[in-house]
Amino acid sequence: MAKPESWRLDAASYPVCIELQTRFQDMDINGHLNNVAFAALFESGRVLMNRRIRPFGDRPANERTMVAAVEINYLAEGNFPDPVEIATGIGRLGTSSWTIVQAMFQNGRCIATCDTVVVCRTDGQAKPLRAEMVAELETNLARAG
């Protein structure tokens, strides 16, 4: 695994940050947050950002989005009961897809990064993103500090 670019380790690089509480059930046998907990916490951050910038009621009925790929890089151990901060932004815009970039922080340090490719399908086919959608996504670009 390549080390993340330094800007990815700075919460200020991301336009959306939320705090989430870890749970006892998130621990592995060694007392650390397990890989499933990392994935679920990143998913919560993604969903909350998506709902904020693209409310369900504002989406065309024939438009569907789906996760095509997820890559999580574990950088340090996470612990219960400390909360985590999930920092989220848009990393790349393609023709019919985009990449959501995220970082997870606990007690002031980055413990993981996540990149998720989301594909948009209209009428069951990959088609170029609507101009309105591109504008919404562009307002949430992650930027090097």
N, C-alpha and C positions, 0 to 999 in steps of 0.2 A: 504494500500500500504506500503510495506516495504521500508525503506530508502535505496537508492542506496549505494553500496560499495563506499568508499571514492575515490578510483582510478577512478571511473566513472565520478567524478566531476572535473577532471583535464584534460584539453584539451591536455596536453602533452602525455597522455596515448593512444592517437589515432593517427594512421599514416597519416590520411588525414584530413585536416581542410580547410574549405572554408568559405568565408564571403558572406552572402546573404542579400540583402536589403529588409526590411519589406515594406509593401505597406499600404496605407490608407485603402484599402478595406479589409485588414487583421484584422481590429479592430472589437470588439464586442460593444454592446451598452454602456459598461462601459469604453470604450477607451483602452482596453487591447487586445493583440493578441488573436484571437479566436482559438478554438481547431482545426478547419479545416486548419487554417494557420499553426499551429504547424505541422500537418500531412503533408501538402504540402512542408514545408521547409525541414523536415526530408526526404521526398521522393526525393527532389532535391539533397540533399547530398548523398543519396544512389545511385541514378542514375549516378551522376558524378563520384563517386568512381568506380562503376561497369564498366562504359565505359572506365575508365582509365586502370583498371586491366584486363578487358576482352572485348577488342574492338569487336564490332559486326562482323566485317569482319573476325575475327579470330575464330569465333565459328562454330562448325559443324552445317550443315543445319538441322540435325535431333535432335538437342539439344535445349530444351526450359527451361527457368527458370521462376518461378512464386512465388509470395509472398503467403505464407501459413498462416502467422499470424503476427500481428503488435501489440505491447504493448507500449503505451506512458504513461510516468509518469510525471505529471505536478508538478514542484517543486516551481515555482515562476511566477509572472505575467511578461509577455513580453509587450513591448511598441513600438508603431510607433512614430517617424520615425527611431529609432535607428536600425542599422543592427544587424544581429545575426551571430555568427560563429557556423557552424555545424561541429562537430568533429566525424569522422566515422572510424570504423575498423571492423575486423572480430572477433567475440567473441568465436564462437565454430564451429568446423567442424565435421559433421556427415558423414555417409556413402553416402547418396544421397542429403544432405541438409547442410546448414550452417546458422549461426545466425550473422546478422550484428548488431553491437552495436553502438549507437550514443549518443551524448550529444549536447544540444543547449546552447550556452552561449550568454549573452547580457550584455554589460558593465562590463565584467570581472566576472560575476557570472553565474553558471549553472542554467538554468530555466526549463530544461526538459531533460529526457532521453528517448531513444527509442530502443526497441529490435525488430528485424524483422527476421522471419524465412523464408529462401528462399529454395525452393525445385527445384532440377534439374530433368528433365524428358528427357530420350533419347528414341526415337522411341515410344513415348507415354507411357513409363513405368518408374518407379523409378528404376534406376540402379546406381551402385557405381560411384562416381565422377571420371572423368578421372584424371590420375596422373598429367597432365599438369595444370588442373584446381586447384587441391589441392595445387600445388606449387605456383600458382599465388595468391591464397587466403592466404596461410601461410605467404607470404611476407607482408601482410597487417593486421596481427594480432594486436589487441589492447592489451596493456600490462599495468599492474599496475606499476606506476611510480617508 
